[in-house]
Amino acid sequence: MAYAMKFPNLVDRLVSLDASPIDRNRLPHLNASSERMIEEAMKLGSLQGMPLKEAIKKIKHEVKDKVLQTALLFNLNADGTFQVNLEAIAEN
């Protein structure tokens, strides 16, 4: 990430697998898209107890952002719960 920030003309794409090394509180514009995605994910409601195929179908139908859709499907457990705590993320 530091290299991409220092030499943006040399980096076409970047995948970050860890927390960003910047203070997002000082750069609130960076939070807007993340907040929109969290809000969209929360609108799904509980998928717990729903058959896995139905939960997948609901996510694919209701979540239009492909990045968010992929993240949710990747974190979906067989019982309809998520590996990540969406409520905690939304609150913090």
N, C-alpha and C positions, 0 to 999 in steps of 0.2 A: 504494500500500500504506500509506503514511504517512497519507493522508487517511482510508482505511478504518479504520485503527487509532484515529485521533483522533476520527472521527465514525461509529462503527459503525451507529448508528441511521439514517444517511443512505445506507448502502451495502447493497444487497441481495445482490449477488454480485461477485466479483472474480476476474479471470483474471490470473495472474502469468506473465509470459513471461521472467522473469529470476530471479536468485537473490534470496532473501528478505533484507531488510536487518536480520535479527536473528541473534544468535549462538545457533544451535541446540544447541550444547554446554551452554549454560546452561539450556536448556528441553528436556530430553530427552524429555518426553512428546510433543513435536511430531514426534519421529523415529519413533515406534512404527508409525504407519500406513505411512510410507515404507518402513521396514524390512520390514514384512509384504509390501508390493508387490514389493520387490526379491527377496525370498525366493521369492515365487510365480513371478516371471519366470524366476528361475534354475532352478526345477524343470522348466521346459520342456526343458532340455537343448539340444543343438545342433540347429538347423534347417538348418544349412549343407548345401547340396547337395540339399535336399528341393525338389521342385517347388513353386513359389510357391503354387499353389492348395492343396496339402497343408499347407504351413506356415501359411497363413491358417486353414484348417480346424482345425488342431491348436491354434492360439492361441485361436480362438473356442470350442473345446470344453473346453480345460483351464483357461483363465483366466476366472474367474467375475466378478471385479471389472471393470465396464465401463470405468472410467477407465483402468485399467492395460491392458485389452484394446485400447482405442483408441490409447493411447500406443505399445504394441508394434507394432500394425498400421501406425501412422503411420511408425514407424522401421524397418520391415522392408524390406530390400533384396531385389531379385529373386532373388538367389542364396541366400536364407535367412539371411543375416547381418543384424545390426542396425546401424543408423547410430550407435547409442550403444554404449559398451563396458560391458555389464552387469557383467562381472567387476570392472572398476575401480570401478564405482559400489558394488558389494557390499562391496568391500574397504575403501572409504573413506567 
